[in-house]
């Protein structure tokens, strides 16, 4: 009886964690798309890279690291990263990329 209850609670916990991770992934995708739209970039792909406990500045904080590919001109691609703490985009890290000249 008690083992059945524990198994049900375990299944519910796993389903809840999966649902929260999917929600975070959708929020991350929208945040990356919005950031790239502000910079006039095209998003090519977004993926979860890993979970970490230490931020790049050395502070302890559980966070998710997302990697995304973007294009500036349409015939190139670059890889950027985003740190997500909870359900908020904390930091975007983009490499130098070639700007598009729209003076034509």
C-alpha positions in Angstrom: 0.0 0.0 0.0 2.7 2.5 1.0 5.0 1.4 -1.9 2.1 2.1 -4.3 1.7 5.6 -2.9 5.4 6.2 -3.2 5.5 5.0 -6.7 2.6 7.3 -7.7 4.3 10.2 -6.0 7.5 9.4 -7.9 5.7 9.3 -11.2 4.0 12.6 -10.5 7.3 14.2 -9.5 9.0 13.0 -12.7 6.1 14.3 -14.8 6.1 17.6 -13.0 9.9 18.0 -13.6 9.5 17.1 -17.3 6.7 19.7 -17.6 8.7 22.4 -16.0 11.7 21.7 -18.2 9.5 21.9 -21.3 8.1 25.2 -20.1 11.6 26.5 -19.5 12.7 25.4 -23.0 9.8 27.2 -24.6 10.5 30.4 -22.6 14.2 30.1 -23.6 13.3 29.7 -27.3 11.1 32.8 -27.2 13.7 34.9 -25.3 16.4 33.9 -27.8 14.2 34.7 -30.7 13.2 38.1 -29.2 16.9 38.9 -28.5 17.9 38.0 -32.1 15.0 40.0 -33.6 16.2 43.1 -31.7 19.7 42.6 -33.2 18.3 41.8 -36.7 19.6 38.3 -36.6 18.0 35.0 -37.8 17.7 32.1 -35.3 18.6 28.8 -36.8 18.4 26.4 -33.9 18.1 26.3 -30.1 19.1 23.5 -27.8 19.7 22.8 -24.1 23.5 22.4 -23.6 23.6 21.5 -19.9 22.7 22.3 -16.3 25.3 23.8 -14.1 25.7 24.9 -10.5 28.3 27.6 -10.9 27.8 30.8 -12.9 30.7 32.1 -15.1 31.5 34.7 -12.5 32.0 32.0 -9.8 28.8 32.4 -7.8 26.9 29.2 -6.9 23.5 29.1 -8.6 21.7 26.3 -10.4 21.1 27.4 -14.0 20.5 26.1 -17.5 22.9 26.8 -20.3 21.3 27.0 -23.8 23.2 27.0 -27.1 21.7 28.6 -30.2 22.9 29.1 -33.8 22.1 32.3 -35.6 22.8 34.0 -38.9 23.5 37.6 -39.6 23.5 37.6 -43.5 21.7 34.4 -44.3 24.8 32.5 -45.7 26.7 32.3 -42.5 26.1 31.0 -39.0 27.4 31.6 -35.5 26.9 29.9 -32.1 25.7 31.9 -29.1 24.9 30.9 -25.5 22.3 32.0 -23.0 22.2 31.5 -19.3 18.7 30.9 -17.9 18.1 31.1 -14.2 14.7 29.6 -13.4 12.4 31.0 -16.0 14.3 34.2 -16.7 17.0 34.8 -19.3 20.0 36.1 -17.3 22.7 36.6 -19.9 23.3 36.3 -23.6 26.8 35.6 -25.0 27.3 36.2 -28.7 30.5 36.0 -30.6 31.5 38.8 -33.0 29.6 38.5 -36.2 29.5 40.3 -39.5 26.9 43.1 -39.8 24.6 43.4 -42.8 24.8 46.6 -44.8 21.3 47.6 -45.8 22.1 50.8 -47.6 21.2 49.5 -51.1 
